[in-house]
Amino acid sequence: MTQIQMTPAALSGNLSVQLGDFILQTGDFAIPLTGVTAIFGHSGSGKTTFIRCLAGFENNAEGKVNFGNQPWLQAKKSLPIHKRNIGYVFQEASLFPHLDVEGNLTYGLKRALKAGKAQTITFEQVVDWLGLSALLDRDVQTLSGGERQRVAIARTLLSQPAILMMDEPMAALDLFAKRAIMPYLERLRDALEIPILYISHSPQEVERLADRVMFMEKGRIVDFEPIEQALNREGTPLYQGEEPRSVLKSRLVEQLEPEGLSRVQVGDASLFVPHLPQTVGSEVRLVIAAQQISLMKEKPEFTSMLNHLPVTIESIEPHNDYSVMMRLRLSASSLPLMAQVTKRSIQSLQLAPGQHWVAAIKSVAILD
């Protein structure tokens, strides 16, 4: 199993529990207490059981769990849930029907302050992050599913948690609502200084939000790796049955509005993409299908293709009857890039690992 280089602060341990015929046996784990850790697996893989055990909801859980230096579970002694200082967002929002939106939010904050918690997240911040200013005086029973979930997340954050656990928070939403709420979740990812555990079986959610991915299968943690590695390797569980592609982190550096384009920076290189609505400096994740990459010995002087990146061939692996999958490395960068090339091209160009080429990118998509 791939291991992520650890920082001293981690949510660590190992867990086991039996619920009917299902057995959770995680093996050892250590989750950094920064950024977003996605827990990914198909239905029945044990994702929800795992974080319920972490949260203290499963009384029969055995093993050990430490949140930094604080023991949560040790020698069958379990720290009470209210002392673990977690924020837990369920699949369906449960709001107080007798309170309006503002009342629901202030309830969480008042309860936290009454318990003596230091306030690190303010009312104004969550209203801004989750776009709730126009909803504050609304009856919660008139809210849409996406609006209800945004309010539930905000109320949870105002309880001043040390860690946020989200159990498939978009599972109950339709496609339109999922697309509407995603930018707010991305904003939380960038703004929050507490770690987030995010359960999902949606590759699209993982590729947009996660910093690292924990893969689960049949009650076990089978892999744990940085998002770039999880997204950009042959056979990744995220894209089983789909065409290979690369997902790259980039930063918006220039708006070219007269041309309908934006320039983003990937490592030391630049790419031109269709105009983006984000502000300069924003992080943007790009999708490049392996079939959309061609290799050239040098950048052509005259071409209509805008995007050319210097790359090094890292490996060549069989893919199907007529093509291979090449793992490329962007020059002066650790970022990988997958390219699907025909066997005929491999032979005619005598392609081999270690060679330097120029990757011509025919099409770049933006995650939205």
PANU-811473 format. One line per field, with one value per residue (C-alpha): residue in three letters; residue number from 1; x, y, z. Coordinates in nm, 4 decimals, padded with zeros to 6 digits. Last residue first. Layout:
<rs>
type (ALA,...)
seq (NUM,...)
px (X,...)
py (Y,...)
pz (Z,...)
</rs>
This chain:
<rs>
type (ASP,LEU,ILE,ALA,VAL,SER,LYS,ILE,ALA,ALA,VAL,TRP,HIS,GLN,GLY,PRO,ALA,LEU,GLN,LEU,SER,GLN,ILE,SER,ARG,LYS,THR,VAL,GLN,ALA,MET,LEU,PRO,LEU,SER,SER,ALA,SER,LEU,ARG,LEU,ARG,MET,MET,VAL,SER,TYR,ASP,ASN,HIS,PRO,GLU,ILE,SER,GLU,ILE,THR,VAL,PRO,LEU,HIS,ASN,LEU,MET,SER,THR,PHE,GLU,PRO,LYS,GLU,LYS,MET,LEU,SER,ILE,GLN,GLN,ALA,ALA,ILE,VAL,LEU,ARG,VAL,GLU,SER,GLY,VAL,THR,GLN,PRO,LEU,HIS,PRO,VAL,PHE,LEU,SER,ALA,ASP,GLY,VAL,GLN,VAL,ARG,SER,LEU,GLY,GLU,PRO,GLU,LEU,GLN,GLU,VAL,LEU,ARG,SER,LYS,LEU,VAL,SER,ARG,PRO,GLU,GLU,GLY,GLN,TYR,LEU,PRO,THR,GLY,GLU,ARG,ASN,LEU,ALA,GLN,GLU,ILE,PRO,GLU,PHE,ASP,VAL,ILE,ARG,GLY,LYS,GLU,MET,PHE,MET,VAL,ARG,ASP,ALA,LEU,ARG,GLU,VAL,GLU,GLN,PRO,SER,HIS,SER,ILE,TYR,LEU,ILE,PRO,ILE,GLU,LEU,ALA,ASP,ARG,LEU,ARG,GLU,LEU,TYR,PRO,MET,ILE,ALA,ARG,LYS,ALA,PHE,LEU,ASP,LEU,ALA,ALA,MET,PRO,GLU,ASP,MET,MET,LEU,ILE,ALA,PRO,GLN,SER,LEU,LEU,THR,ARG,ALA,ILE,ALA,VAL,ARG,GLN,ARG,GLU,GLY,GLY,SER,LEU,THR,GLN,VAL,ASP,ARG,ASP,LEU,LEU,ALA,SER,LEU,GLY,LEU,TRP,ASP,VAL,VAL,GLN,GLU,PHE,THR,ILE,THR,GLN,ALA,LYS,GLY,ALA,LYS,LEU,ALA,ARG,LYS,LEU,GLY,TYR,THR,LEU,ASN,GLY,GLU,VAL,ASP,LEU,HIS,PRO,PHE,LEU,SER,ALA,GLU,GLN,PHE,VAL,TYR,GLY,ILE,ASN,ARG,LYS,HIS,ILE,PRO,LEU,SER,LYS,LYS,ALA,GLN,LEU,TRP,PRO,GLN,ASN,GLY,PHE,ASN,VAL,LYS,GLY,GLU,ALA,ASN,ASN,GLU,PHE,GLY,ALA,LEU,CYS,ARG,ILE,PHE,THR,THR,LYS,GLY,SER,GLY,SER,HIS,GLY,PHE,ILE,ALA,THR,VAL,GLY,THR,LEU,PRO,ILE,ALA,PHE,ASP,GLY,THR,GLN,LEU,ILE,PHE,ASP,GLY,LEU,GLN,VAL,SER,LEU,ASN,GLY,SER,LEU,ALA,ALA,PRO,THR,MET,GLN,ILE,GLN,THR,MET)
seq (368,367,366,365,364,363,362,361,360,359,358,357,356,355,354,353,352,351,350,349,348,347,346,345,344,343,342,341,340,339,338,337,336,335,334,333,332,331,330,329,328,327,326,325,324,323,322,321,320,319,318,317,316,315,314,313,312,311,310,309,308,307,306,305,304,303,302,301,300,299,298,297,296,295,294,293,292,291,290,289,288,287,286,285,284,283,282,281,280,279,278,277,276,275,274,273,272,271,270,269,268,267,266,265,264,263,262,261,260,259,258,257,256,255,254,253,252,251,250,249,248,247,246,245,244,243,242,241,240,239,238,237,236,235,234,233,232,231,230,229,228,227,226,225,224,223,222,221,220,219,218,217,216,215,214,213,212,211,210,209,208,207,206,205,204,203,202,201,200,199,198,197,196,195,194,193,192,191,190,189,188,187,186,185,184,183,182,181,180,179,178,177,176,175,174,173,172,171,170,169,168,167,166,165,164,163,162,161,160,159,158,157,156,155,154,153,152,151,150,149,148,147,146,145,144,143,142,141,140,139,138,137,136,135,134,133,132,131,130,129,128,127,126,125,124,123,122,121,120,119,118,117,116,115,114,113,112,111,110,109,108,107,106,105,104,103,102,101,100,99,98,97,96,95,94,93,92,91,90,89,88,87,86,85,84,83,82,81,80,79,78,77,76,75,74,73,72,71,70,69,68,67,66,65,64,63,62,61,60,59,58,57,56,55,54,53,52,51,50,49,48,47,46,45,44,43,42,41,40,39,38,37,36,35,34,33,32,31,30,29,28,27,26,25,24,23,22,21,20,19,18,17,16,15,14,13,12,11,10,9,8,7,6,5,4,3,2,1)
px (-01.6854,-01.3434,-01.1864,-01.1102,-00.7936,-00.7900,-00.5229,-00.2216,00.1153,00.3663,00.7242,00.9841,01.2762,01.3760,01.4256,01.1855,01.1730,01.0102,01.1603,00.9612,00.8396,00.8082,00.6272,00.4147,00.3006,00.2168,-00.0255,00.0088,-00.2096,-00.0574,-00.0708,00.0854,00.2691,00.3563,00.6905,00.8119,01.1174,01.0033,00.6582,00.6827,00.5206,00.3565,00.2890,-00.0034,00.0285,-00.1837,-00.3225,-00.4439,-00.4915,-00.2907,00.0635,00.2983,00.5578,00.7388,00.8944,00.9037,01.0273,00.8131,00.8306,00.4744,00.2963,-00.0458,-00.1740,-00.2340,-00.2787,00.0783,00.3759,00.7162,00.6632,00.7769,01.0357,01.0448,00.6668,00.4357,00.0567,-00.1854,-00.5672,-00.5988,-00.4701,-00.7570,-00.6466,-00.8538,-00.7497,-00.7913,-00.7961,-00.6519,-00.7371,-00.4626,-00.6464,-01.0178,-01.2444,-01.4820,-01.2452,-01.2028,-01.1252,-00.7762,-00.4208,-00.1460,00.1721,00.4749,00.6815,00.4510,00.1162,00.0346,-00.2967,-00.3677,-00.7297,-00.8964,-01.1852,-00.9366,-01.0489,-01.0710,-00.7113,-00.7183,-00.3841,-00.2336,-00.4944,-00.3175,-00.2903,-00.3515,-00.3473,-00.5949,-00.4723,-00.6876,-00.7424,-01.0781,-01.3286,-01.3937,-01.2255,-01.1636,-01.1151,-00.9737,-00.6521,-00.5536,-00.2850,-00.1801,-00.2684,-00.5568,-00.4296,-00.0762,-00.1922,-00.4320,-00.1597,-00.1846,-00.3527,-00.4233,-00.6092,-00.7821,-00.9938,-01.3649,-01.4267,-01.2425,-01.1297,-00.9139,-00.7757,-00.7219,-00.5113,-00.5554,-00.9203,-01.1793,-01.2135,-01.0748,-01.2680,-01.6021,-01.5688,-01.4574,-01.7886,-01.7925,-01.7462,-01.6478,-01.4716,-01.2451,-01.1596,-00.8668,-00.8974,-00.7558,-01.0555,-01.0359,-00.9243,-01.1312,-01.4250,-01.4121,-01.4094,-01.7158,-01.8917,-01.8008,-01.9523,-02.2950,-02.4473,-02.3142,-02.4523,-02.7885,-02.8175,-02.7249,-02.9798,-02.8844,-02.9138,-02.5554,-02.4081,-02.2806,-02.1275,-02.0328,-01.8449,-01.6122,-01.4758,-01.1871,-01.1081,-01.4721,-01.5889,-01.9656,-01.9897,-01.8557,-02.1508,-02.3993,-02.2320,-02.2418,-02.6105,-02.6868,-02.5094,-02.7009,-03.0338,-02.9467,-02.8610,-03.1854,-03.3932,-03.5066,-03.8709,-03.8657,-03.5687,-03.7861,-03.5749,-03.4360,-03.0709,-03.1099,-02.9739,-02.6529,-02.5962,-02.3235,-02.1319,-01.7978,-01.9576,-02.2121,-01.9422,-01.7053,-01.9609,-02.0603,-01.6981,-01.4610,-01.1806,-01.3987,-01.2338,-01.4577,-01.5950,-01.8990,-02.1208,-01.9193,-01.9870,-02.3597,-02.3949,-02.2242,-02.4371,-02.7600,-02.6467,-02.6574,-03.0000,-03.1413,-02.9976,-03.1642,-03.5024,-03.5819,-03.8818,-03.7704,-03.4304,-03.2142,-03.1214,-02.9333,-02.9168,-02.5871,-02.4539,-02.2067,-02.0012,-01.7964,-01.5552,-01.4473,-01.3519,-01.4878,-01.8530,-01.8014,-01.6814,-01.3197,-01.3264,-01.1417,-01.1215,-00.7409,-00.7171,-00.9676,-00.9655,-00.6132,-00.5071,-00.1501,-00.2549,-00.5994,-00.5168,-00.7251,-00.6730,-00.8252,-01.1840,-01.5200,-01.8206,-01.9601,-01.9821,-02.0564,-01.7105,-01.6222,-01.3439,-01.5800,-01.8397,-01.5545,-01.4798,-01.8412,-01.9122,-01.6307,-01.6773,-01.6628,-02.0388,-02.1040,-01.7890,-01.4821,-01.3233,-01.2238,-01.1145,-00.8622,-00.8973,-00.6351,-00.4302,-00.4342,-00.2425,-00.4121,-00.2216,-00.3566,-00.2756,-00.5022,-00.8635,-01.0399,-01.4127,-01.6248,-01.9728,-02.1948,-02.3780,-02.1697,-01.8212,-01.5639,-01.1938,-00.9782,-00.6149,-00.4401,-00.3764,-00.5270,-00.2046,00.0164,00.3869,00.3687,00.3626,00.4926,00.1977,00.2095,00.1317,00.0000)
py (02.1962,02.0443,02.2253,02.0521,02.0749,01.9666,01.8990,01.8904,01.8707,01.6976,01.7892,01.5163,01.4137,01.0456,00.8660,00.5827,00.4814,00.5930,00.4509,00.7008,00.4356,00.1643,00.3635,00.5282,00.1857,00.0788,00.3682,00.6311,00.7027,00.9755,01.0150,01.3218,01.3367,01.6481,01.6356,01.9441,02.0851,01.9115,01.7545,01.3807,01.1403,00.8066,00.6349,00.4018,00.1697,00.1235,-00.1225,-00.4263,-00.2469,-00.0709,-00.2092,00.0079,00.2720,00.4558,00.7921,00.9682,01.3207,01.6228,01.9738,02.1099,02.2434,02.4074,02.6400,02.4032,02.6048,02.5291,02.7063,02.6888,02.3343,02.2530,01.9779,01.5993,01.5879,01.3709,01.3813,01.4136,01.4143,01.0359,01.0539,01.2865,01.6088,01.7341,02.0582,02.1598,02.5345,02.7165,03.0857,03.3487,03.5535,03.5472,03.2655,03.2924,03.1008,03.1710,02.8588,02.7238,02.8292,02.6400,02.7678,02.5774,02.6033,02.3783,02.4121,02.7805,02.8919,03.1364,03.2276,03.2552,03.4310,03.6182,03.9654,03.8275,03.7122,03.6621,03.5784,03.3674,03.1026,02.8344,02.4688,02.1295,01.8505,01.5716,01.3170,01.0847,00.7184,00.6254,00.4891,00.1321,00.1893,00.5604,00.6221,00.2748,00.3821,00.1264,00.3364,00.6280,00.9947,01.0542,00.8697,01.0039,01.3643,01.3165,01.2008,00.8337,00.5858,00.2315,-00.0828,00.0395,-00.2598,-00.3235,-00.4919,-00.2222,00.1218,00.3760,00.6732,00.9741,01.2883,01.6624,01.6129,01.8555,01.8505,01.5031,01.3487,01.5016,01.3862,01.0379,00.9954,00.7213,00.9808,01.0285,01.3547,01.3833,01.7510,01.8958,02.2383,02.5609,02.6242,02.8689,02.6648,02.3554,02.5726,02.7517,02.4185,02.3163,02.6370,02.5773,02.2250,02.3352,02.4347,02.1351,01.9010,02.0813,02.0371,01.6683,01.5906,01.5950,01.3132,01.1917,01.5421,01.5275,01.1815,01.1514,01.4705,01.4723,01.8121,01.8260,02.0534,02.1591,02.5134,02.4417,02.7144,02.4662,02.2318,02.5143,02.6103,02.2512,02.2207,02.5539,02.4394,02.1114,02.2900,02.5123,02.2103,02.0338,02.3447,02.5630,02.6340,02.4151,02.6135,02.9242,03.2019,03.4983,03.4082,03.2967,03.5971,03.6013,03.2262,03.2068,02.9182,03.0910,03.4277,03.3012,03.0771,03.3710,03.6121,03.3649,03.3260,03.0285,03.0239,03.0760,02.9143,02.6473,02.7038,02.4778,02.7883,02.9146,02.5953,02.5930,02.9566,02.8892,02.5888,02.7656,03.0770,02.8855,02.7297,03.0640,03.2345,02.9786,03.0063,02.8026,02.5746,02.3212,02.2591,02.1269,01.7691,01.7761,01.4423,01.2640,01.3580,01.6321,01.5616,01.8278,01.6754,01.7987,01.4568,01.5474,01.5365,01.1855,01.0408,00.9122,00.5344,00.2938,-00.0437,-00.0472,00.2858,00.4945,00.8734,00.9310,01.2975,01.3517,01.4107,01.2572,00.9041,00.5955,00.2421,-00.0968,-00.2003,-00.0632,-00.1998,00.1407,00.2628,00.6379,00.7335,00.9722,00.7467,00.4477,00.6434,00.7376,00.3740,00.2558,00.5245,00.4102,00.0359,-00.0949,-00.1546,00.0980,00.1511,00.3146,00.6508,00.8255,01.1743,01.3528,01.7296,01.9676,01.9258,01.6867,01.4204,01.0767,00.7844,00.4330,00.0850,-00.1995,-00.1121,-00.4254,-00.3642,-00.6799,-00.6986,-00.9986,-00.8237,-00.5240,-00.6386,-00.3808,-00.3211,-00.0113,00.0930,00.4098,00.7619,01.1056,01.2925,01.5751,01.4871,01.5181,01.2013,01.1148,00.9365,00.5568,00.3462,00.0000)
pz (-01.3476,-01.4036,-01.6964,-02.0237,-02.2330,-02.5987,-02.8605,-02.6303,-02.8063,-02.5796,-02.6704,-02.6327,-02.4128,-02.3991,-02.0681,-02.1447,-02.5127,-02.8382,-03.1563,-03.3668,-03.6142,-03.3491,-03.0831,-03.3517,-03.4789,-03.1240,-03.1092,-02.8361,-02.5334,-02.3180,-01.9386,-01.7737,-01.4430,-01.2397,-01.0589,-01.2415,-01.4194,-01.7412,-01.7250,-01.6700,-01.9124,-01.8440,-02.1730,-02.2310,-02.5289,-02.8386,-03.0967,-02.9061,-02.5741,-02.3015,-02.2736,-02.0609,-02.1479,-01.8691,-01.7783,-02.1142,-02.0455,-02.1276,-02.2777,-02.3027,-02.6110,-02.5997,-02.8681,-03.1592,-03.4802,-03.5840,-03.7439,-03.5757,-03.4530,-03.0965,-03.1128,-03.1354,-03.1309,-02.9215,-02.9452,-02.6534,-02.6735,-02.6390,-02.2813,-02.1939,-02.0266,-01.7325,-01.5640,-01.1998,-01.1367,-00.8359,-00.8296,-00.8639,-01.1277,-01.0524,-01.1661,-01.4635,-01.6952,-02.0673,-02.2703,-02.1946,-02.2779,-02.0996,-01.9343,-01.8063,-01.4875,-01.2860,-01.4600,-01.5063,-01.6492,-01.9292,-01.9979,-02.3375,-02.5122,-02.7336,-02.6243,-02.2661,-02.2279,-01.8497,-01.6891,-01.4090,-01.3240,-01.1242,-01.2184,-01.0635,-01.3186,-01.3850,-01.6371,-01.8417,-01.9141,-02.0763,-01.8262,-01.7076,-01.3732,-01.3330,-00.9620,-00.8966,-01.0755,-01.3401,-01.5070,-01.2921,-01.2947,-01.0597,-00.7539,-00.8009,-00.8281,-00.5361,-00.2981,-00.1952,00.0364,-00.0770,00.0301,00.3457,00.4408,00.4913,00.1569,-00.0398,00.0704,-00.1140,00.0803,-00.1439,-00.1017,-00.1570,-00.2488,-00.3800,-00.7587,-00.8332,-00.5439,-00.6385,-00.9998,-00.8938,-00.7056,-00.4402,-00.1685,00.1928,00.2791,00.5827,00.6287,00.8225,00.9907,00.8459,00.6250,00.3338,00.0317,00.1022,00.2061,-00.1293,-00.3109,-00.1109,-00.2156,-00.5804,-00.5544,-00.4264,-00.7613,-00.9543,-00.6914,-00.6960,-01.0738,-01.0528,-00.7808,-00.4155,-00.1600,-00.2065,-00.1906,00.1689,00.1159,00.4839,00.5692,00.8706,00.9775,01.2266,01.5226,01.5371,01.6198,01.6464,01.3825,01.1266,01.1866,01.1409,00.8119,00.6847,00.7724,00.6033,00.2860,00.3009,00.3262,00.0310,-00.1828,-00.0948,-00.1650,00.1221,00.2119,00.5243,00.6533,00.6868,00.5369,00.7320,00.6727,00.3095,00.1187,00.3256,00.2850,00.0203,00.1766,00.2336,00.3136,00.5659,00.7106,00.7588,00.9012,01.1720,01.2744,01.2749,01.5353,01.8417,02.1424,02.2920,02.6431,02.6151,02.6113,02.3143,02.1207,02.2039,02.1036,01.7681,01.6770,01.7705,01.5837,01.2556,01.3033,01.4136,01.1064,00.8809,01.0515,01.3606,01.4293,01.1660,01.3326,01.0498,00.9659,00.6343,00.4551,00.3855,00.7287,00.8208,01.1332,01.3146,01.5617,01.9018,02.0394,02.3829,02.2726,02.1337,02.4636,02.4565,02.4202,02.6476,02.4728,02.5199,02.3398,02.1492,02.1152,02.2474,02.2074,02.0816,01.7208,01.7075,01.8191,01.7418,01.8698,01.8138,01.8753,01.7649,01.9553,02.0509,01.6914,01.6937,01.8237,01.5392,01.4118,01.4228,01.2273,00.9924,00.9142,00.9016,00.6418,00.4145,00.4641,00.1051,00.0941,-00.1812,-00.3883,-00.2459,-00.1776,00.1435,00.0389,00.2603,00.2359,00.3739,00.6901,00.9844,00.7946,00.8008,00.9517,00.9008,01.0263,00.9122,00.8399,00.9563,00.9132,00.9072,00.7515,00.8219,01.1042,01.2044,01.3047,01.4124,01.3596,01.3719,01.3358,01.4500,01.3257,01.2848,01.2225,01.3452,01.3105,00.9285,00.7243,00.3807,00.2243,00.2111,-00.0934,00.0000)
</rs>
